[in-house]
Amino acid sequence: MKRKQGKKLKVVNWDAIKAMRRGEREAQQDLLGPGFHATTRPHRSKKTYTRKAKHKKSEAEG
């Protein structure tokens, strides 16, 4: 059976990858504290309703 042209096998050291991920997780927990912290957050629309005073328009703006 012939192998398709362009397909290459990758040599991966899974132990090294796991160690790097674990180290990154530990460093992140040291920096941000225990628990889950999202690295990216979805964009919030300006139209999203919020009750906080700092987000409300002032009376002067109308």
GINORGI-V677152 format. One record per backbone hydrogen bond with DSSP energy under -0.5 kcal/mol. CO is the residue of the C=O (numbers start at 0). NH is the residue of the N-H. Records with the same first field share a line. If there is no record, write none. Layout:
BEGIN
CO=NH / NH
END
This chain:
BEGIN
3=6
5=7
9=11
11=13
12=16
13=17
14=18
15=19
16=20
17=21
18=22
19=23
20=24
21=25
22=26
23=27
24=28
25=29
26=30
27=31
28=32
44=47
51=54 / 55
52=55
57=60 / 61
END
